[in-house]
């Protein structure tokens, strides 16, 4: 028990657990248990309240329901960082913001280049634009205690901007047929949330109840339901008006951090990383979709993130994070190619929920690209830290 407790106290534990879960999913999907794996994810789960019916397979309950909690936590962290954290100081915003822009733009362009003559494949252009912060921070932590704190803060800030980009992409590009009635209900919930926030209501149960109503409406609206989490997070009070020392937002963030890291993301990884390798050959690996994703994650991310950061520094728009070097920034740029969770999520929106019978598995590119990016980032970071140590000594 003591060993297990120490593991969960590790900063890299969430990323390690995520990796283990993904490996287990692939092992199950390529074993005699593969039928039960598919059967589990295809199991229909229905909730009915009067005329209101929500009827989805378990996989979509995970992707549309459980992942709302993840996006809610992202929203809470974003609000806290803007109001009290690193993003409050504009000087700390420019470099990671520009890095995130480059890290979304260049991979998307590389993917589009690979799939220019593949109309079905073009739907996945946003897949390599995402970064998995849990995995990336885990690799950063595994590099040892010499990693500057400023480098970790830079990666975290960059990932936050990356998440904002992913949220906007989901909202504008992966929205299906709209239901005006459902959107009207969502529209009614937002001013109510604003009103109770302005009146100083800090009972979190009231916000959660309204968030649940908004989630069901969003689920039926055609706009992806996970956006509910982001919207709701912006209305959670930063400080209680009645008890100034109490922060409802920080309290909820602390409660959810372990739930998301050790339950939500591993369950999502298990449900989405189960790739069947039977019959996979060179033709499947070299298909424009998985190949485009892998190249975009490995090459596009490092070129985009590092290139935009280098330009910003050279043009005196921003400065290097404290105690960091350009080589360490390049290592972080490589780590940003770990797309995993967010890439799998966007991939499910782009392909798995469509009616197109695709002859490819985009998850191959995501997993191969993410593993290569993690390996490259770790090696470059160790070299950079060794050089910094020699200069210091």
Buried (B, 14 or more C-beta within 10 A) or exposed (E): EEEEEEEEEBEBBBBBBBBEBBEBBBEBBBEEEBEEBBEBBEEEEEEEEEEEEBEBBBBBBBBBBBBBBBBBBBBBBBBBBBEBBBBEEEEBBBBBBBBBBBBBBBBBBBBBEBBEEBEBBBBBBBBBBBBBBBBBBBBBBBBEEEBBEBBBBBBBBBBBBBBBBBBEBBBEEBBEEEBEEBBEBBEEBBEBBEEBBEEEBBEBEEBEEBBBBBBBBBBBBBBBBBBBBBBBBBBBBBBBEEEEEEBBBBBBBEEBBEEBBBEBBBBBBBBBBBBEEEEBEEEBBEBBBBBBBBBBBBBBBBBBBBBBBBEBBEEEEBEBBEEBBEBBBBBBBBBBBBBBBBBBBBBBBBBBBEEEEBEBBBBBBBBBBBBBBBEBBBEBBBBBBEEBEEEEE
